[in-house]
Amino acid sequence: MSVQRIPVADAAAWRAASAGLPADVYHDPAYIAAAALGQRVELVVATSGGDRLAVPLVIRPVPEWLGEAACDAESPYGYAAPLVTGNGLALWPELSSALAADGIVNVFLRGHPGLDLALPEGAWRQAPHATAAIPLADGEPFAGARCANQRSQMNRGEKQGFRAEVQCPAGDLTEFRAIYDATMDRLEAGAAYRFSDAYYAALNGLGEAMALVTVRDPAGQAAAAALFFAGPVWAHYHLSGRADGAAGNVAGNLLFPAAAAWAAGKGCRFLHLGGGTTAAPDDSLLAYKKRIGRLDTAFPAGGVLCDPVRHATLVERWRHRTGKPGSWFQTYRQQ
């Protein structure tokens, strides 16, 4: 049995270690390099014969005030779930021990809507987060009563002369970024929704796995634009923006039939739209996505303790200082 640690900068080794595993585009080092810019990121791979367990991790020092020279880890933002082949699930004890020896007390793991979350017995599990998706395999992505509004908006936009175009690879993102940034300004979005030049440059490393969809008005001006990713089975809606006053949501709704056709052409069976800005079942963004996608999906999350004693020490110090019980897996990071 061996445990290998591959930095995200070594993209060739990362992809080689992922070969034969049910990896999605969110496991690609080009995406992960963008999502975790400037952070320590590794693919940790435990192997025993034909069994493998591969876990992408962002490794972070715990807050200094806790007085512990330790780290914890989490999945990169998105759906980079742990990957297993064969009896790889049984390799968690060895992988956890290797991380604990490096001072990593625990790992928080995000799942994928199309994969079981590969956690060991006794791991902490969070309630799944609701998301929505567009099924592509039947050739009728917007069929059914739930998508009636989507179909109406699509028809309305086409009658008004709006047209969608797909660019893959995405290439120059200048026009997209202007629309996206203006949208975030209009929505007064926080820093988590703002992205740097380096982020977009890293994303372009996805090449043919990323498309730019732009909806243009009758005069040829960009009215809405979005970035979509494609993996072997699942495609994903990533970022989008709409020009101010661009015919309400009509322009935005026209993004999705174009993206669905592109994803289906890539062989994808689903176009995942993601969830809301919160985990609440009545989240308004989730409701909007459910009106577009007729398939209810979800992604799980969970946590594994690598060093239970040090983890308990960190949690107890946080509780003593704050006077609160805490509810997160990594409680000492709770605000």
N, C-alpha and C positions, 0 to 999 in steps of 0.2 A: 504494500500500500504506500502511495506517495501523495504529498500535497505540494502543488505547484502554485506560485504566486506570479502572475503576469501583469505588468503595468500596462495601462491603457495606451501608452505611447508606442508599445510594441504591437502594432495592429496585426501584423502577419502572424505572430505567435498566438495572439488572442483569438483570431479567426480559426487558426488551426486547432486550438484547444476546444473550440465550440463546434467543430465539424462533427456531424452525426448526432448532435443534440437538437431538441425542438426549439431552436433559437428564433427569435423574431427580430425585426428591425431595431427594436429597443435594446437588443443585446449587441448591436453592431458597435465596434469601438469608435467609429466616426460620430455616431449619435451620442454615445456616452462621453466622449471627449468634449462635446459641446455642452452637454447637460451638467457636467462637473468641472467646468473650466477652473484651472488653478488649484484643484484639490487632489489629494492622493487617491487614486482609483486603481483597483486591481481586480482581475479575474482570479478567484481562488478555486483551484481545481483539485479535488481528491479523486484518485484513481486506484482501483484494485482489479486487476484482470480486465474484463470487459465492462466493469461497472464504473460509472463516473458521476460525480456531483460537481457542478460548476456554478459558482455564486459571484456575480459582479457586485463589488462593494466600493462605496465611498467611505474612506477611513478618516475619522476626525478626532482630535484630542477632546477630552471632556472639559467642561468649564474649569478654569484655573482655580476658582474660589473653593472648589470641592476638595482641594489639597491632595489630589491623587494623580500621579503621573500615569494616566491610563488613556485609552482610546475606546471609542465605540465605532460602529459601522452601520451603514444603511444602504439599501438599494439605490442606484441612481434614479433620479426623477423620471417617472414614466412607468413602464411595465416590464422592467428587466428582472423577471422572476428567476429564482434558482432553477437550474436545469439538471435533469437526471436522465441517465440511461441505464438499463439493466437494473441491478439492485443498488443503484447509487444512493438511495435514501438511507441505506444502512451505513453510509460513510460519514454521516453528520458528526458522530462523536470524535472521529479523527480530525475532521476539518475544524471543529470547534476547539479542540485541544491545541491545534497548531495556531489558531488565532489567539487563544488565551496566552500562549507562550510568548506572543508578540505584544502583550499588554492590551488586547482588545477584549473588553468585558462582555459585549453583547452585539447582536446584529438585528436591526429592524428591516424587515423584508416586505417589499411590495410585490403583489402577484400580477397575473396577466389574465384577461377575461377568457382566454381560451386554454388555460393550463391549470391543472391542480397545483396548489401551492405546496411545494415539496418541503415540508417541515418534519422534523423528527417527532416521535411520540412525546407528549408532555410539553410541547412548545406552546407559547402564548399565541392566541389567535384573536384577531379583531373581526368584528362583523363586516361582511363584504360591503364595498361601496357600489351603489347602483350606477350603472352606465347604460348607454344605448348604442345600438349598432344597426347598420343597414345590411341585410343578407343579400348576397350577390349571385349565389349559385343558381337560383331559379330564373334569373333573367328578368325579374319584376321587382326591382329594388324598392319601389314606392307603392306597392299594392296595399290594399286594405284600408279600412276606415280611419285608422290612426294617422295615416299619411295624407288624408284628404286635403288638409291645409297646405302641405308641401306641394302636392300636385297642382292645387289652385294657384299658388304663388309662382310655380314654374311656368304654367301656362300664361299667367298674367305678364310675367317678365318677358317671355318670348314674343308675345303680341306687342309689347311696347318697344321691341327692337333690341333688347339686351341679349348679348351672346357671350358664351364662355369659351375660353381657349386654355389649352393645357400645354405646359412647357416642361419637358422632362429629358435630361436633367434640368433642374430649376434655373441654374445659371445666374444671371444678374438679378439681384433681389432689391435693387434700388427702389423701383416703383412699389413693390410689395411693402418694403419697410416704411415708406412715406405714408401709405394708407394705414398700415398697422399702428405706427407710432401716433398718428393723428387720432385713431380710434381710441388708443389707450389714454391719450390726453383728454379726449372728450368724456371718457368714462371715469377719469381721475383714478386710473388703476395704479396699484402700488408697484414697488420696485421689483417684485417677483415676476411681473409681467413685462418688464423692460429688458432688452437684450442688446449686447454689445456687438461691435464689428467682428470680434473674435468668435463669438457664438455663431453668427451666420456663416463665417468662413469655415468653421468646423462642420456645420451642418451640410455644407455643399460637398463635403467628403462622402456623403451618402450616394452621390452620383445618380444612377438610374433608379435608386430606391426612394427618391424624393421628387415630387412634382409641384410646380407652381400653377395653380388654377386662378385665372383672372377673368372676371366678368366685366365686359365693356358695354357702355351705353351706346345708343345709336350714333353718337358722334365719335365713337372710338376711344373715349376716355375711360380709364379704369374706375369702375364703380365699387368693386369688391375684389378681394384677393385672399387666397389661403394657401398654406403649405400642407401637403399630405405625404405620408410615408407609406411604403409597401413592403411587407415581409412576405414569406412564402405562403401564408394562409390568411393573415390579417393585414389589412391596410388601416391607417390611423389618420384622423383629423388632428392637425397639430396647432397651427396658429392661423388666425384670420382677422381681417379688418374690412370696414366698409366706409366708403367716402361719405362725408356728411351730406345728408339730404338725398342720398342715392336711392330714390323710390322706395323708401321704407326698407322692409326686409326682402323685397323682390330680388334685388341684386345678390344678396347673401344666399338666398335659397337656390339660386341657379348654380352656385358653386358645387352643390352635392351631386346632381346628376352627372356632371362632367367628371367629378372625382370618382364616382361609382363606376363609370364606364372605363376610366383609366385603370382603376384597381382590378376590375374584372378582366381587363386585357392583360394584366400582370399575372393572372391566375389566382388572385385572392378570392376567398369565399365570403369575407365579411369586411365592411368598412366600419371601423370602430369610431364612434363619435366622442367617447369619453363621458364624463359625468358633470356634475355641477361644481360650483365654487365651494360648496360645503357638502357634508355627508347627509344633510337633511333630505328626507324623501320628497318634500315639497319645494326643493331648490328650483328657482325660476330657470336657471340655465339648463338644468337636467330636464325640466319640463319641455323646454324649447327643443332639445335634442331628441326627446322621445316623440315629438311631433314629426320629426324628420325620419328617424329610424324606427322601424316596427319591431325590432328585436330587443327585448330587455336582456341586458348582460350585467356583469358585476366583476369587480376585481377584489380579491382577498388581500389581507395583510397579516403579518404575524411577526413573532420575534423569537430568537434563540439565545439563551444564556450561554456564553462561553466560559465565564468565570463568575459563577453565582455568588460567591462570597464578596468579591469586589463590587459586583453590581448592587448587592444588598447594602453595602457600606455607602455607596454613592447615593442611593435612594434615601437611606436614613439620614444622611447629612443634609440633603435637600429638605426633607420633611422637618427636621429640627430647625433649620433656618427659616423656612416659610410658614411653618405651622399648618400646612395643608396636607391632606392625604395623598393627593396626586392620582391621576388616572391614566397617564401615558405608560407605554412599555418602558421607554427611556424617561422615566418620571423626572429626573434631575434636569431635563431640558425643557420642562413644562413652564410656560410663562405664568 
